[in-house]
Structure formats: C-alpha cells, structure tokens
Amino acid sequence: MRFEFIADRDCQVKAFLKGQGISKSLLAKVKFKGGRIRVNGHEQNAVYLLKTGDRVMVDIPDEKPSDSLIPVKHDLTIVYEDDHFLIINKPYAYPSIPSVLHSNTIANFVKYYYMAQDYPNKQVHIVTRLDKDTSGLMLLAKHGYAHARMDKELQNKAVEKRYYALVSGSGNLPSEGDIIAPIARRDDSMITRHVHQSGKYAHTSYKVLKKYGDVYLIDIRLHTGRTHQIRVHLAHIGFPLLGDDLYGGRMDCGIGRQALHCYYLSFRDPFTGRLNSQQADLTDDFDSVIIDLQENK
C-alpha cells in the first residue's frame, strides 16, 4: 500500500515519518520485507535528509495472515468499509478475539472475509473491542499503519463511542452523571473487575433517557476503555445492567445477556481528515425488553 506526504521541515526521512505515525517497527518492515521509500521520485533510505517541500512516497508491504488465527465463515453486518477501515455491527454471543475458551469469534469471521475478498492485507486489527455479550459497532483497521494511526486517536480521546444500556437498582438514579473511578482486576478472578484504588483511571458519563418503574434506559459515553468499564461502573453506583449476572444485574427482565449496545461510533479519519460517524439500531432482544417495560409500566 502506498502513502504520499509532503515534508514540512528539514529532517531525516525517519524523523519525518515518525511524525506521520510510521513507527520504527513499521519502518523496519518497509526496509526488510519488500517496501520502498522514494523522495521526489528517487529511492532513498531512512536517514536521507529531507528538505521542506520534498515529496515522500512510502510503499508499505502487504501483511500476510496470521497462521494462529483460523478463518471461520460467518455473515458480517458491515456498516462501513474503505481501504483503511471496517466497521461492523457485532451480534451478541460472540467474543471479539479468540481465547482458550472461544475460537468462534469476530476476529475469525473477519479473517475469513478478508481472505474471501482476497485483500492484500489479511491480518485482523481490532481497534475497539466489545465484550462477548455486548452488541453494536466495532471498528477494525485493515492494515497495521491504519491501526497505529487509530491507536494515537484513541490515546488522544478522539474516538467517540456511545452505548444504550438498561439498568436497575434501589433508589433513584440521577438524570445524568460522571463516574470517575479506577478499575482493577479482582485478585480472585481472571475475568471479573472492580473499582479499586490500585486500578487504572476510568471515566464514564451517562444520561437517563427513559424510566420504566425501577428500570432506566441510559445513554452512555466512554472516555476511557477499560475492560468491563461500563458494567463495573454502573454496578459500582448500585445500578448494574439488566442481564449481567457477573456484576449483580437483574435476570428477570427477559434478556439473557448484559443489556448493552454500542449504537454510535465517531472518529476523524486520519487519512482524509473527514469525520466518520456511524449508528446501529438496537438488537431485537434489547428492543423487546423495552417494549415489555413500556407495556408493563
């Protein structure tokens, strides 16, 4: 894949490309795995001295598929796709990546799709994961350079993700709020997290959209991306998600998984500068619970 830049200062090629998000490891792939660097049409190396205004062209070699990831045929609901990014509407009941317990995952499905399309880059790069039983929008990068650029956007908190959730607890949930509390893994579990001072900073915002008796439909925005963050934070304030038996959620409302759906995803495309915003409708099981709650209100 070819990328072109115009040098904005006098410096070595490698210093300039670092500013464009091309890491040392990616530059090594360019050097040793069939890539090429050209300046004003002439092949050069990474220490070549650029002048302001020079035209820099980088050919990044194609990525071979990982042998450890088995392709699995499965329909994907593709919301958006271009040369650099893929956004899918993930169904619940499927993990994002393989583990000892799971091999029927989104990563397996995407690899099959890439191979069926015979894309030049066949490695799967997941930018935003979702828990196994969380549905909604997932962002994937279609090559390592795009992944690196989006990791930088995530670090800069420039990727916006919004979720719908159904929660229930005792007392009244304020109409909106921010939950800022560190999250750590529990000492007695490889899976469960909790709020603990030893954990990493985590920030979740929410706004109540509807109330059905003691159940609330809320709109959530993630400011950080810790494992189980929404589930842990809502349980921490006494309002766990419906269907979330891991964190004390009610299991009598007709939904057999945590009532959590990523309905909105937005980021500024680092290659075009354009804002990319996508939305996904609620799943049938989530929608059905809301209808029942409305009827029984």
N, C-alpha and C positions, 0 to 999 in steps of 0.2 A: 504494500500500500504506500502511495506516495503523498508526501506533505510538503508544502512550499511556504517559505517565510521570507520576510524582508528584514535584514539586520537593522536594528535601531541604535546600534552603538558599535564602536570599535572594540573587538574582543576575540578570543579564540572561539572556534566553532562549538566546542563542548560547553563552554560557559553560556553561549547564546542559547543553545538547545536546551540546557537545563532550565533556563527561564521560560521555555516553551513546554515544560513538563516532560521532557525526554530524560529519563534517569540514566545513571551510569550503566545499570544492567541492560536497559534497552539499547543504549549506545553500543554496548558490547555485542548484542545480537546483530546490530547493523554491521559491525565490523567483522564478526566471525561467522555469521550464518547467512551470508548472501545479500546483505543490504548494501546501500551505497549513499555517499554524501557528495553532492555536487554544489559548487559555488559558481554562479554566473555561467553555468553550463559545463564547468570543468570539474572532474573528480578531485576531491581533496580529502584530507584526514581530519580527525577531531581537534588537532592542535593548530590547524590553519588559522591565520589571523584575518578576521573579517574587517571590512570597512563598512561604515554606516551606509545603508542603501544596497548592500550586496544581496543578491537573490540566492537563498539557500534552499536546496531541494534534498529531501531525505527519503530514501526508499527503505521502508521497514519490511523485513522478511515475513512471509506468511507463517502463521502459528500452526503447528501440527497438533492433532487431537491427543489428549492425554490417554494413554493406554489403560490407566486405572479407572477411568470413568466409562461405564458401559452405556452405549446408546440404547434407549428404550422408546419404542414407538408409542406416542400418546398425543392426542389432539391438544393443540395450544390455542388459547384465545389471544390473538395478537392485537393489541390496541394501537401500537405504533412501531414502525421499523424504518430505519435508513441504513446507510453504510456503516454507521458508528454505534447505534443504539437499538435495543429491542425492549419494548415494554409489553408485558403480558398481564392478563387478568388471571391471577393464580386461583385455582379452586382450593377449598379447604381439604384437609385429609392427606395432603402431600407435603413432605418436608422440602425445604429449598435445596439442601445438599445431602449427599449420601453420608451414612454413618454405619456403625456396627449393626444397628437395628433396622436401617432403612436403605434400600437400594432402588426404590421406585420413586424417584424424586424429580423435582423441576429441572435440576442440572442434567439428569439422564435424558429427560424429554427434549431439552434444548439441544443437547449434543446430537440426538437423532435428527432433529430438524435441520441443524447446520449441515450435517452430512448428507441428508436428503436433498438439500438445496445446493450441495457441492460448493459451499462458501470457501474462499481461500483460507480464512482463519477459522479453525474449528475448535479452539479452546473456549470453554464456557467461563465468562467473567460476570459473576453476580455482584451488582453494586448495592442493591438494597434487598436484604433478605426478609422473609416473613416466616413466622413460626408455622409449624405443620398445620395447625387448625385455624390459622388466620387466613382469610381470603383477601383478594384485591390486587392492587397494582404492584408489580415488581419491575425494577429497572436492571437491565443487563447491558454490559458493554460488549461490543462484537470483536474487539481486539484489545491487546494489552495497553496500547497507548491511550485509547479512549477510557479504559479503566483507570489508568493513572490520573488522567485529567479529571475524572469524576470523583476520585478519592480526594483530590485537592478541593473540589467544590463541597464535598461533604465536610471536610475539615473547616472550611470557611462558612459552614452552615448555610450554604446557598441552595441546598436541595430541600424543598418543602414537601412534607408528607402529612396528609390529614386522614383521620380514621373516624368511622362511626363505631360506637360501642353501646351496648346495653348493660347497665349496671344496677345493682340494688344493694341497699344497706339500711341500717337503722338511722333514724333522724332524718334531717333534710340536707340534701346536697346543695351547696351554694350554687347560684346560677352560672358562675364561671370562676376559674381559679388557675393558679400555677402550682404545680407540685415540684418542688426542688429538693431532692433527697438522694443521697448516694446509694448505689446498688452494688451488692456483692453476692457472690455465690455462697450458699449455705455450706457450712463445714461438713454437714452430714449428708450432702446430696451433690451429685454431679450435674443435676438438672435445675433444681429449684434455686431461685434468687430471693433476696430480701433486702430491705432497707437497712443499711448498717454503715457506721462511720468509717469502716475500713474500705468501703466500696468506691466506685468511680462516680464522679459528678453526673447527675442525670436531671433533666428538666422536661416536664410535660405540662402543656396547657390544655384546658378543656372548657367547653361551653355547653350548657344544657340547652337542648333543642325542644324536647318534649318530656312530659312526665305522665306516666301511666300508673297511678297508685303509688307504690313504692319502687317502681322501676323507672329509670331515666334513660332516654336516648341522648347521648352526648356526642359532640364533635371534638375531636382531639387533634392537637398538633404536637408533633415530636420536635424537640430542639436538640436532642441527643439521641443516640441509637444503641442503648444498652440492651442486652439480652433480656427478653420478657419485660421490658421497661413499663409499657402501659399496664400490663397485668399486675406487676408488682406495685406500681404507684397507686393504682386505684384500690387495690386491696389494702395498701398501707393507710389510706384515709378512710377505710371502712366501707368501701363501695366496690367490691370485686365484680368482675364481669360475669354475666349470666353464662352458665355452662362451663365455667372454668373451675373444675374440681380441684386442680392443683393449688389454687390460691383462694379457695373457700367460696367460690361463686355458687349461686343457686342452680340446682339441677332439675327444677320442677316447672320450667317455663317452655318446654318443647324444643329446646335446642341442645344438641349433644356435643357441642364444642364451644370454645370461648366465642362470645358474640362480638367479634372484632373484624372489621373490614376496612382495608386501605382504599378509600374511594377517590383520593386525589393525589396526584404527583406532579411536581413542577420543578423545572431546573432551566438554567440558561445554557444552551448548547455551547460548549467551549470552542467548537469548530466554526459555527455560523454566527454566534452572538445572539441568536433568536431565543425567545422564551418558549419552552416546550411544556405545555400544561395538558394533562390527560385526566379523565374521570372514568370511574367504573360503577355501574349500578350495583345495588345490593344483591346478594345471593338470595335464592328462593327461600332457604331455611331461615335466614335472618329476617326477610320481609314477612314471612309467615308468622313469626313471633310478634312482630309489630302489629299485624292485623289482628291477631288474637288479643293482644293487650288493649287495642283500641275498642274491640267489641266487648271486652270484659271490664272496661274502665268504670 
